[in-house]
Amino acid sequence: MNAKTTAHQKMPTRTVAIIPTCRDMSRLSSEALDHNHPTLMKLRMAVHLIFCRLCRRYARQLRWLNRAGKSMPDEVLLGVQLPPTCRDRIKEALRKKGQ
């Protein structure tokens, strides 16, 4: 092992998979707003959040946005419309993803 090798590089890959990565955490935190994860996954997420300040901040911001969206009156949300060009781009992206 040379001097440039970090402690993270020394860890076996199976150990890294036990705790979700920050990229995994962004997806898992978003999913957690809509449904419950299994208890083991919640524990793994909690361990990651203990050590990762940025993921704690991201999860807190997601929860805040979720609450803010739910507290808005329906009349406000019903008046929001995407421009046709945006709708077309979304439809095209979904069509490509479905292929």
N, C-alpha and C positions, 0 to 999 in steps of 0.2 A: 504494500500500500504506500503510495507516495504522499508527500506533504500536502498536496492539493486535494486529496480525498476528504470529503466532509463526513460528518457523523451520519448524515442521512444516506449517503451512498453506501455506507457500511451495512445498513440494515437489510436483512433478507426481504425479498419481495413479498413473501407471505405475510410478514408483519405489517407492511404498509397497507395491505388489503383489509386488515381488521378495522382500522380507523379510516373513515372516509376522507378523501382529499378535499381541498377547498372547492374544487370544481364539483365534486360529488355533493358537497354540502350546499352549494347554491341550488342545485336541483332538489335535493332532499328537503331543504327548508321551504322551498316553494310548494312542494307536494304536501308537506305537513300542514299547510293551511287548508287543504281540501279533504284530507283523510288521515287516519292514524297509521303510523308505521308500527311494525312489530316491536315488541319491548326490547329485543336485542339491538335493533337498529336505533331506537331512541337512546339506548345506553351508549352506543358507539358515537352517535351524534353529540351527546352530552360531553363525552370525553374530548372530542375534537373541539367543542366550544370552550371547554375549560382552558385550552392552550392557545386558541386562535382568536385574538381580539377582533380581527377584520371580519371573520365569519359571525361572531357575536353581533357586531354592528350590522352586518347585512341581514341577519335573521330578525333583529329588532326593527330595522327599517321595513322589511317585508310585512311584519305583523302590523306596524303602524299604517302602512299603505292599505292593507287588507281592512283594518278597522275603519279607516277614513272612507274607503270605497263603500263599505256596507252602511255607513251612516249618512251617505248622500241620499237626498230624496230621489225617487224614481223619475220625477219630472225633469230633473237636471240631466240624468243619464239618457233619457229618451230623446232629448234634443240634440245629442251628439251624433254626428254622422261623419264617416270617413269620405274624403274626396274620391271620386271614381278611379283616379289613377292608383291610389293606395289600395282600394278594394281589388283592382285588377292584378296588382303585384302580389297581393296575398293569395288570391285565387290561383295564380300561376305557380307560386311557390308550393302551395298545397297539392296542386296537380302533379308537379314534378316529384314531390316527396312520396306521393301515392304510387308512383310507377315502379 
